[in-house]
């Protein structure tokens, strides 16, 4: 009976993770210590027994990753950079203290900006028209490390670092009042790294149901390589060169909460502000 209950709860956690709407989430700084391995700390616990594995599903919607154009342009600011990522999640835990984790999934990128950020020649003579640039959905991956550092006054301090990369093909470019121009085989290569620290404060811990809110701070840097893609739009012949872009803001401030059931199943929800506006949901299960 317990086996079927565990499978049902695993399904629920994965469904919650996938039903939500990726730059990079910080994650709960206490996460390596949330899914306790009963063997750790026991006299019979061998070296391999100190490791445990978690798998799950994560979904991230970035409403705006603040980027600016690095090439020559009348306006360097991109109005909004939207990233959508759905991915599988796997974490290898050691001694309820350290997580080595990875996310493997698929990402799409969308830029919304005044055409002045990329227009080299505009036959309409107007550099304030809306321009939309869309990628296809393509493979993305990340690799990270998270560790629980110290506990004091019932609060937990943790640190995290992660690298993320995706290179989806460019799908189309559309400027207001002109026809859509489709991709020319170019790619939008996006990569990002971050390091951060967070503070978690368990409202209840080591019970059958744990609730752990957290706050954090992170520094990050992202680049977007547009592969020097060039478009000429009809019918007026406006010419676009897609310059590369990079982070405009480097500091971010996540806030979130984790709910864990029986040290085995958990769901985390996180919002991020500052260098980006984003929401992230993750569901996972410990073996």
QUIFEN-V161473 format. One record per residue. RES is the residue in one small letter. OMEGA is omega in whole degrees, 0 to 359 (* if undefined). Layout:
BEGIN
RES;OMEGA
RES;OMEGA
END
This chain:
BEGIN
x;180
x;180
x;181
x;177
x;180
x;179
x;179
x;180
x;176
x;178
x;180
x;182
x;179
x;178
x;178
x;179
x;184
x;185
x;181
x;167
x;*
x;130
x;190
x;172
x;175
x;185
x;180
x;181
x;180
x;188
x;178
x;182
x;183
x;185
x;192
x;174
x;186
x;183
x;185
x;180
x;179
x;184
x;182
x;185
x;179
x;183
x;182
x;180
x;180
x;178
x;173
x;185
x;174
x;176
x;181
x;183
x;178
x;179
x;184
x;175
x;178
x;180
x;179
x;169
x;189
x;179
x;174
x;182
x;180
x;179
x;179
x;179
x;177
x;181
x;184
x;188
x;172
x;186
x;177
x;174
x;186
x;176
x;175
x;181
x;170
x;188
x;168
x;184
x;176
x;181
x;174
x;185
x;177
x;173
x;180
x;183
x;188
x;174
x;165
x;189
x;179
x;173
x;178
x;184
x;182
x;185
x;169
x;183
x;177
x;176
x;172
x;188
x;169
x;183
x;180
x;179
x;185
x;186
x;172
x;176
x;180
x;182
x;180
x;181
x;183
x;181
x;179
x;179
x;178
x;179
x;181
x;179
x;186
x;174
x;166
x;176
x;185
x;184
x;175
x;179
x;175
x;177
x;184
x;179
x;179
x;183
x;169
x;188
x;186
x;176
x;178
x;180
x;178
x;176
x;182
x;175
x;179
x;180
x;183
x;172
x;184
x;175
x;183
x;179
x;173
x;181
x;181
x;176
x;177
x;183
x;181
x;173
x;180
x;174
x;178
x;177
x;177
x;181
x;176
x;174
x;184
x;188
x;182
x;182
x;180
x;179
x;174
x;184
x;182
x;174
x;184
x;170
x;176
x;168
x;183
x;177
x;182
x;181
x;178
x;180
x;183
x;172
x;168
x;189
x;181
x;171
x;180
x;179
x;184
x;176
x;186
x;173
x;181
x;173
x;181
x;175
x;180
x;172
x;186
x;177
x;182
x;175
x;178
x;180
x;185
x;174
x;179
x;180
x;181
x;179
x;169
x;186
x;173
x;7
x;189
x;175
x;175
x;185
x;180
x;167
x;183
x;179
x;176
x;180
x;179
x;182
x;171
x;179
x;186
x;186
x;178
x;186
x;179
x;171
x;184
x;179
x;177
x;175
x;185
x;181
x;173
x;179
x;185
x;188
x;181
x;174
x;177
x;176
x;184
x;170
x;182
x;185
x;179
x;180
x;179
x;169
x;188
x;174
x;186
x;176
x;180
x;173
x;184
x;185
x;180
x;174
x;*
END
